[in-house]
Amino acid sequence: MKKLISILLVGLVGIAFLEAQTVKIACVGNSITYGSGIKNRDKMSYPAQLQGWMGSRYTVKNFGISGATMLRKGNKPYWNEQAYKDVLEFKPDIIILKLGTNDTKPENWKYADEFEKDYTDMILTFKALSSKPRILLALPAPVFVPEKWGIRDSVIREGIMPIIKKISKETKCQYIDLYTPLLPYKWAFPDDVHPNSIGASVMVEQIYRALFYRDKQHSAGYLNTAIIAAPGAECRGAAAGWGEGSDWYSQFDSINKIGTDRKPDVILLGNSIMQGWGGEGHSVNSSVAGLWDSLMKPLNAANYGISGDRTQHILWRIQNGNIGKVKPKVIVLEIGVNNFKDNTAKEISSGIEAIVRTLNKTSPSSKIILFGPLPTGRDNQDPNRQKYYQVHQSIKKLNNGKTVVYLNLDKQFFKSDGTLVDGVMSGDAVHLTKEGYRLWAGVMVPVIKRLMAK
């Protein structure tokens, strides 16, 4: 019996040890991996954003070296860098290998015949590690001019990419196509070579797909991004109403400070439309500051709206923020319209449902007022309006009248023929005017008061 107990104890200790371990991911690459040109690169480079997507069970490290080449005879071989030795010592479980961009320079590509061997040799070196890592080969990002600093897009397309695909097949290492998905994002490459934080987020999405949703072509399969908790990647600063030089994390930190300084009874959770209410914790200039002071402030409300947020960003904020500690009496949820461009109505609905479930788990004593996406689209024929109706048809089923109260603003914002009521929305048919906020408050505030009184 004692022997059996000892065996069981050893087994339990072993399980606990394994659960305590994190999966180690090494991001090997050049300046794009390093995050050159990205403000707050410690949080906004692609490896840093990948860490946010992966969560606490993973440890993602950035081993990017600006100017590095795969070629041993290149002008800055990755082989000779301390980072290469650090990768080997790290003994990663997963390696994202993204080299080749700098190899396209004329002084390097004259050794093109050696690229395949050098690339394969690095893979074999990684495969020989005791951790037996899974290795993913990333195709280089596009260059949005024919040549920049000697880096040539034609060589990436016609030279580097075919070789990497060939190596992928021969070494049985999955490759990730970062080139094609980034082509529509020229605006996210300020110098035509390096992505900004938004471009880096596109890379992360493709890498995440490849890690967990690969298809038969060893590229990236289906993934509903609306349900994957992920931090925001916005760095718009003044354009987002945050002040020059500010990014998404600055807003996240400011919002969390509200819950540290005081315990609000009501939290308004959402995107730029919610952010537009103003209130403390934001550097935004609100057009409805008077409404906030007269209607929301007496309710001890706090504005947790961040411009650009999608369902996945709200999920991440709930999991990594302070809502669970604050435990407000009421949470007003407005979210989803920023997902319209990239997600189907079904995907968006799933994201909103995931938020409601997460809020119920994180702050079970809170009552939720669910608006989902606010009215959008100019009339019933507008694709955004059709998606709006589809999302609401689904999420209204979450209403139980007690812990979740579903509301919409259709009667206040739409005429009988589906066109917008005059003066309630701005020219983009997304954001609200002062009158729109007044009508919203007329629907929302009485319900907040009723739920707080229970």
LOLOZA-929791 format. One record per residue (C-alpha): x, y, z; residue in three letters. Coordinates in steps of 0.5 Angstrom, whole numbers, m for minus. Layout:
BEGIN
@east X&north Y&up Z&type ALA
...
***
This chain:
BEGIN
@east 0&north 0&up 0&type MET
@east 6&north 5&up 2&type LYS
@east 9&north 3&up m5&type LYS
@east 3&north 5&up m9&type LEU
@east 2&north 11&up m5&type ILE
@east 9&north 13&up m7&type SER
@east 8&north 12&up m14&type ILE
@east 1&north 16&up m14&type LEU
@east 5&north 22&up m11&type LEU
@east 10&north 22&up m16&type VAL
@east 5&north 21&up m21&type GLY
@east 2&north 27&up m19&type LEU
@east 8&north 31&up m18&type VAL
@east 10&north 29&up m25&type GLY
@east 3&north 32&up m27&type ILE
@east 4&north 38&up m23&type ALA
@east 11&north 39&up m26&type PHE
@east 9&north 38&up m33&type LEU
@east 3&north 43&up m32&type GLU
@east 7&north 48&up m30&type ALA
@east 12&north 48&up m36&type GLN
@east 11&north 53&up m41&type THR
@east 11&north 51&up m49&type VAL
@east 17&north 55&up m51&type LYS
@east 17&north 59&up m58&type ILE
@east 23&north 62&up m61&type ALA
@east 22&north 67&up m67&type CYS
@east 28&north 67&up m71&type VAL
@east 29&north 73&up m76&type GLY
@east 31&north 79&up m78&type ASN
@east 29&north 87&up m77&type SER
@east 22&north 85&up m79&type ILE
@east 22&north 80&up m73&type THR
@east 26&north 85&up m69&type TYR
@east 20&north 90&up m70&type GLY
@east 24&north 96&up m73&type SER
@east 20&north 102&up m74&type GLY
@east 15&north 100&up m69&type ILE
@east 13&north 104&up m63&type LYS
@east 13&north 100&up m57&type ASN
@east 16&north 94&up m60&type ARG
@east 17&north 91&up m54&type ASP
@east 9&north 90&up m54&type LYS
@east 8&north 91&up m61&type MET
@east 13&north 87&up m65&type SER
@east 10&north 81&up m68&type TYR
@east 13&north 76&up m63&type PRO
@east 10&north 80&up m57&type ALA
@east 4&north 80&up m60&type GLN
@east 4&north 73&up m61&type LEU
@east 5&north 72&up m54&type GLN
@east m1&north 76&up m53&type GLY
@east m5&north 71&up m57&type TRP
@east m2&north 65&up m54&type MET
@east m3&north 66&up m47&type GLY
@east 1&north 64&up m41&type SER
@east 2&north 57&up m43&type ARG
@east 7&north 59&up m48&type TYR
@east 13&north 63&up m47&type THR
@east 15&north 67&up m54&type VAL
@east 22&north 70&up m55&type LYS
@east 24&north 75&up m60&type ASN
@east 31&north 73&up m63&type PHE
@east 31&north 78&up m69&type GLY
@east 37&north 81&up m71&type ILE
@east 37&north 87&up m76&type SER
@east 40&north 86&up m83&type GLY
@east 41&north 78&up m82&type ALA
@east 42&north 74&up m87&type THR
@east 41&north 66&up m88&type MET
@east 47&north 66&up m93&type LEU
@east 53&north 64&up m89&type ARG
@east 57&north 68&up m94&type LYS
@east 52&north 74&up m93&type GLY
@east 54&north 81&up m91&type ASN
@east 51&north 79&up m84&type LYS
@east 50&north 72&up m83&type PRO
@east 45&north 70&up m77&type TYR
@east 50&north 64&up m76&type TRP
@east 55&north 69&up m73&type ASN
@east 50&north 72&up m69&type GLU
@east 50&north 71&up m61&type GLN
@east 42&north 71&up m62&type ALA
@east 43&north 64&up m66&type TYR
@east 47&north 61&up m60&type LYS
@east 41&north 64&up m55&type ASP
@east 36&north 60&up m60&type VAL
@east 40&north 54&up m59&type LEU
@east 41&north 55&up m51&type GLU
@east 33&north 56&up m51&type PHE
@east 32&north 49&up m53&type LYS
@east 25&north 52&up m56&type PRO
@east 19&north 47&up m57&type ASP
@east 17&north 51&up m63&type ILE
@east 21&north 55&up m68&type ILE
@east 18&north 61&up m73&type ILE
@east 24&north 61&up m78&type LEU
@east 23&north 68&up m82&type LYS
@east 30&north 69&up m86&type LEU
@east 31&north 71&up m93&type GLY
@east 29&north 78&up m94&type THR
@east 36&north 81&up m93&type ASN
@east 39&north 75&up m98&type ASP
@east 36&north 79&up m104&type THR
@east 41&north 84&up m104&type LYS
@east 46&north 84&up m110&type PRO
@east 52&north 83&up m105&type GLU
@east 48&north 77&up m102&type ASN
@east 44&north 74&up m108&type TRP
@east 51&north 73&up m112&type LYS
@east 51&north 67&up m107&type TYR
@east 44&north 64&up m109&type ALA
@east 47&north 57&up m111&type ASP
@east 48&north 56&up m103&type GLU
@east 42&north 59&up m100&type PHE
@east 38&north 52&up m100&type GLU
@east 44&north 49&up m97&type LYS
@east 45&north 54&up m92&type ASP
@east 37&north 54&up m90&type TYR
@east 37&north 47&up m90&type THR
@east 43&north 46&up m85&type ASP
@east 40&north 51&up m80&type MET
@east 33&north 47&up m80&type ILE
@east 38&north 41&up m79&type LEU
@east 41&north 44&up m73&type THR
@east 35&north 46&up m70&type PHE
@east 32&north 39&up m71&type LYS
@east 38&north 36&up m67&type ALA
@east 36&north 40&up m61&type LEU
@east 34&north 36&up m55&type SER
@east 27&north 39&up m55&type SER
@east 26&north 37&up m62&type LYS
@east 22&north 43&up m64&type PRO
@east 17&north 44&up m69&type ARG
@east 19&north 48&up m74&type ILE
@east 15&north 53&up m79&type LEU
@east 18&north 56&up m85&type LEU
@east 16&north 63&up m86&type ALA
@east 16&north 66&up m93&type LEU
@east 18&north 73&up m93&type PRO
@east 14&north 79&up m93&type ALA
@east 13&north 83&up m99&type PRO
@east 17&north 89&up m101&type VAL
@east 12&north 95&up m104&type PHE
@east 17&north 98&up m109&type VAL
@east 22&north 94&up m114&type PRO
@east 28&north 95&up m109&type GLU
@east 29&north 98&up m103&type LYS
@east 36&north 99&up m99&type TRP
@east 38&north 93&up m104&type GLY
@east 32&north 89&up m102&type ILE
@east 29&north 86&up m108&type ARG
@east 21&north 84&up m108&type ASP
@east 22&north 80&up m115&type SER
@east 28&north 76&up m112&type VAL
@east 23&north 74&up m106&type ILE
@east 18&north 72&up m111&type ARG
@east 22&north 68&up m116&type GLU
@east 28&north 66&up m112&type GLY
@east 27&north 66&up m104&type ILE
@east 20&north 63&up m104&type MET
@east 20&north 57&up m109&type PRO
@east 26&north 55&up m105&type ILE
@east 23&north 55&up m98&type ILE
@east 17&north 52&up m101&type LYS
@east 22&north 46&up m104&type LYS
@east 25&north 46&up m97&type ILE
@east 19&north 45&up m93&type SER
@east 17&north 39&up m97&type LYS
@east 24&north 36&up m97&type GLU
@east 25&north 37&up m89&type THR
@east 17&north 36&up m88&type LYS
@east 17&north 43&up m84&type CYS
@east 11&north 47&up m85&type GLN
@east 11&north 53&up m89&type TYR
@east 7&north 60&up m87&type ILE
@east 5&north 64&up m93&type ASP
@east 6&north 71&up m90&type LEU
@east 7&north 74&up m97&type TYR
@east 0&north 74&up m100&type THR
@east m4&north 76&up m94&type PRO
@east 0&north 82&up m93&type LEU
@east m1&north 84&up m100&type LEU
@east m7&north 89&up m99&type PRO
@east m3&north 92&up m93&type TYR
@east 2&north 97&up m97&type LYS
@east m1&north 102&up m92&type TRP
@east 2&north 98&up m86&type ALA
@east 9&north 98&up m89&type PHE
@east 11&north 106&up m88&type PRO
@east 18&north 105&up m91&type ASP
@east 15&north 99&up m96&type ASP
@east 19&north 94&up m92&type VAL
@east 18&north 94&up m85&type HIS
@east 11&north 93&up m82&type PRO
@east 8&north 97&up m77&type ASN
@east 4&north 94&up m71&type SER
@east m2&north 93&up m76&type ILE
@east 2&north 89&up m81&type GLY
@east 5&north 85&up m75&type ALA
@east m2&north 83&up m73&type SER
@east m3&north 81&up m80&type VAL
@east 3&north 76&up m79&type MET
@east 1&north 74&up m72&type VAL
@east m6&north 72&up m75&type GLU
@east m3&north 68&up m80&type GLN
@east 2&north 65&up m76&type ILE
@east m3&north 63&up m71&type TYR
@east m7&north 60&up m76&type ARG
@east m1&north 56&up m78&type ALA
@east 0&north 53&up m71&type LEU
@east m7&north 51&up m70&type PHE
@east m11&north 51&up m76&type TYR
@east m6&north 48&up m82&type ARG
@east m9&north 45&up m88&type ASP
@east m7&north 40&up m93&type LYS
@east m3&north 45&up m96&type GLN
@east 1&north 46&up m90&type HIS
@east m1&north 53&up m90&type SER
@east m6&north 56&up m86&type ALA
@east m13&north 54&up m85&type GLY
@east m20&north 57&up m82&type TYR
@east m20&north 61&up m76&type LEU
@east m25&north 65&up m73&type ASN
@east m21&north 71&up m70&type THR
@east m27&north 74&up m67&type ALA
@east m27&north 69&up m61&type ILE
@east m19&north 69&up m60&type ILE
@east m17&north 73&up m54&type ALA
@east m12&north 78&up m57&type ALA
@east m9&north 85&up m55&type PRO
@east m10&north 91&up m60&type GLY
@east m5&north 93&up m64&type ALA
@east m7&north 100&up m66&type GLU
@east m2&north 105&up m65&type CYS
@east m6&north 111&up m68&type ARG
@east m5&north 116&up m62&type GLY
@east m8&north 122&up m64&type ALA
@east m12&north 119&up m70&type ALA
@east m16&north 115&up m65&type ALA
@east m17&north 120&up m60&type GLY
@east m11&north 118&up m55&type TRP
@east m6&north 124&up m56&type GLY
@east 0&north 124&up m60&type GLU
@east 5&north 118&up m59&type GLY
@east 0&north 114&up m55&type SER
@east m2&north 106&up m57&type ASP
@east m7&north 101&up m55&type TRP
@east m4&north 99&up m49&type TYR
@east m3&north 106&up m46&type SER
@east m11&north 106&up m46&type GLN
@east m11&north 99&up m43&type PHE
@east m7&north 101&up m38&type ASP
@east m11&north 108&up m36&type SER
@east m17&north 104&up m36&type ILE
@east m15&north 99&up m31&type ASN
@east m12&north 105&up m27&type LYS
@east m20&north 107&up m26&type ILE
@east m21&north 101&up m22&type GLY
@east m15&north 102&up m18&type THR
@east m17&north 109&up m16&type ASP
@east m24&north 107&up m15&type ARG
@east m29&north 102&up m15&type LYS
@east m35&north 104&up m21&type PRO
@east m42&north 101&up m20&type ASP
@east m43&north 101&up m28&type VAL
@east m37&north 99&up m33&type ILE
@east m39&north 101&up m41&type LEU
@east m35&north 96&up m45&type LEU
@east m34&north 97&up m52&type GLY
@east m30&north 101&up m58&type ASN
@east m30&north 108&up m61&type SER
@east m37&north 109&up m60&type ILE
@east m37&north 107&up m53&type MET
@east m30&north 111&up m52&type GLN
@east m34&north 117&up m55&type GLY
@east m38&north 118&up m48&type TRP
@east m31&north 121&up m45&type GLY
@east m30&north 120&up m38&type GLY
@east m24&north 120&up m34&type GLU
@east m18&north 115&up m36&type GLY
@east m19&north 117&up m43&type HIS
@east m15&north 123&up m46&type SER
@east m21&north 124&up m52&type VAL
@east m25&north 130&up m53&type ASN
@east m32&north 128&up m52&type SER
@east m38&north 132&up m55&type SER
@east m42&north 129&up m50&type VAL
@east m38&north 131&up m44&type ALA
@east m45&north 134&up m41&type GLY
@east m49&north 128&up m42&type LEU
@east m43&north 124&up m38&type TRP
@east m43&north 129&up m32&type ASP
@east m51&north 129&up m32&type SER
@east m53&north 122&up m33&type LEU
@east m47&north 117&up m32&type MET
@east m43&north 120&up m27&type LYS
@east m48&north 120&up m22&type PRO
@east m49&north 112&up m23&type LEU
@east m41&north 112&up m21&type ASN
@east m40&north 109&up m28&type ALA
@east m33&north 108&up m32&type ALA
@east m32&north 108&up m39&type ASN
@east m28&north 102&up m41&type TYR
@east m29&north 104&up m49&type GLY
@east m22&north 103&up m53&type ILE
@east m23&north 106&up m61&type SER
@east m22&north 100&up m66&type GLY
@east m23&north 94&up m61&type ASP
@east m26&north 88&up m64&type ARG
@east m29&north 82&up m60&type THR
@east m23&north 79&up m59&type GLN
@east m20&north 85&up m56&type HIS
@east m25&north 85&up m51&type ILE
@east m24&north 78&up m49&type LEU
@east m17&north 79&up m48&type TRP
@east m18&north 85&up m44&type ARG
@east m23&north 82&up m39&type ILE
@east m18&north 76&up m38&type GLN
@east m12&north 81&up m37&type ASN
@east m16&north 87&up m34&type GLY
@east m19&north 88&up m27&type ASN
@east m26&north 87&up m29&type ILE
@east m26&north 81&up m24&type GLY
@east m23&north 85&up m19&type LYS
@east m28&north 91&up m19&type VAL
@east m34&north 87&up m20&type LYS
@east m39&north 92&up m22&type PRO
@east m46&north 92&up m21&type LYS
@east m48&north 93&up m29&type VAL
@east m44&north 92&up m35&type ILE
@east m46&north 95&up m41&type VAL
@east m43&north 91&up m47&type LEU
@east m43&north 95&up m54&type GLU
@east m38&north 91&up m59&type ILE
@east m38&north 88&up m66&type GLY
@east m38&north 93&up m72&type VAL
@east m30&north 93&up m72&type ASN
@east m31&north 86&up m74&type ASN
@east m36&north 87&up m80&type PHE
@east m30&north 88&up m85&type LYS
@east m26&north 81&up m83&type ASP
@east m32&north 76&up m80&type ASN
@east m38&north 73&up m82&type THR
@east m45&north 75&up m78&type ALA
@east m44&north 68&up m75&type LYS
@east m37&north 69&up m73&type GLU
@east m38&north 76&up m70&type ILE
@east m44&north 73&up m66&type SER
@east m40&north 67&up m63&type SER
@east m35&north 73&up m61&type GLY
@east m40&north 76&up m57&type ILE
@east m43&north 70&up m54&type GLU
@east m36&north 68&up m52&type ALA
@east m35&north 75&up m48&type ILE
@east m42&north 74&up m45&type VAL
@east m40&north 68&up m42&type ARG
@east m33&north 70&up m40&type THR
@east m36&north 76&up m36&type LEU
@east m41&north 71&up m33&type ASN
@east m35&north 67&up m31&type LYS
@east m30&north 73&up m29&type THR
@east m35&north 77&up m25&type SER
@east m42&north 73&up m24&type PRO
@east m45&north 78&up m20&type SER
@east m45&north 83&up m25&type SER
@east m51&north 84&up m29&type LYS
@east m50&north 85&up m37&type ILE
@east m54&north 90&up m41&type ILE
@east m52&north 87&up m48&type LEU
@east m53&north 92&up m54&type PHE
@east m48&north 88&up m59&type GLY
@east m46&north 93&up m65&type PRO
@east m50&north 99&up m65&type LEU
@east m54&north 101&up m71&type PRO
@east m50&north 102&up m78&type THR
@east m51&north 102&up m85&type GLY
@east m55&north 107&up m89&type ARG
@east m61&north 103&up m90&type ASP
@east m64&north 96&up m91&type ASN
@east m60&north 94&up m97&type GLN
@east m53&north 97&up m94&type ASP
@east m49&north 90&up m93&type PRO
@east m47&north 93&up m86&type ASN
@east m54&north 93&up m84&type ARG
@east m56&north 86&up m87&type GLN
@east m50&north 84&up m83&type LYS
@east m52&north 88&up m77&type TYR
@east m59&north 85&up m77&type TYR
@east m56&north 78&up m78&type GLN
@east m52&north 79&up m71&type VAL
@east m58&north 81&up m67&type HIS
@east m62&north 76&up m69&type GLN
@east m57&north 71&up m66&type SER
@east m55&north 75&up m60&type ILE
@east m62&north 77&up m58&type LYS
@east m63&north 70&up m56&type LYS
@east m58&north 71&up m50&type LEU
@east m63&north 75&up m46&type ASN
@east m66&north 72&up m40&type ASN
@east m68&north 78&up m37&type GLY
@east m64&north 77&up m31&type LYS
@east m57&north 77&up m31&type THR
@east m57&north 79&up m39&type VAL
@east m61&north 84&up m42&type VAL
@east m61&north 85&up m49&type TYR
@east m63&north 92&up m52&type LEU
@east m62&north 95&up m59&type ASN
@east m63&north 102&up m62&type LEU
@east m67&north 100&up m68&type ASP
@east m74&north 104&up m66&type LYS
@east m69&north 110&up m64&type GLN
@east m65&north 110&up m70&type PHE
@east m69&north 107&up m76&type PHE
@east m75&north 110&up m80&type LYS
@east m80&north 105&up m82&type SER
@east m77&north 104&up m89&type ASP
@east m70&north 102&up m86&type GLY
@east m67&north 109&up m87&type THR
@east m63&north 113&up m81&type LEU
@east m67&north 118&up m77&type VAL
@east m64&north 125&up m79&type ASP
@east m58&north 127&up m74&type GLY
@east m57&north 121&up m70&type VAL
@east m51&north 119&up m74&type MET
@east m44&north 122&up m77&type SER
@east m43&north 121&up m84&type GLY
@east m40&north 114&up m84&type ASP
@east m46&north 111&up m81&type ALA
@east m43&north 108&up m75&type VAL
@east m41&north 113&up m70&type HIS
@east m46&north 117&up m67&type LEU
@east m48&north 125&up m66&type THR
@east m49&north 128&up m60&type LYS
@east m57&north 127&up m61&type GLU
@east m55&north 119&up m62&type GLY
@east m52&north 119&up m55&type TYR
@east m58&north 122&up m52&type ARG
@east m63&north 117&up m55&type LEU
@east m58&north 112&up m53&type TRP
@east m58&north 114&up m46&type ALA
@east m66&north 115&up m46&type GLY
@east m66&north 107&up m47&type VAL
@east m60&north 105&up m43&type MET
@east m60&north 109&up m37&type VAL
@east m67&north 107&up m34&type PRO
@east m65&north 100&up m35&type VAL
@east m58&north 101&up m31&type ILE
@east m62&north 104&up m26&type LYS
@east m67&north 98&up m25&type ARG
@east m62&north 93&up m25&type LEU
@east m58&north 97&up m20&type MET
@east m64&north 97&up m15&type ALA
@east m65&north 90&up m15&type LYS
***
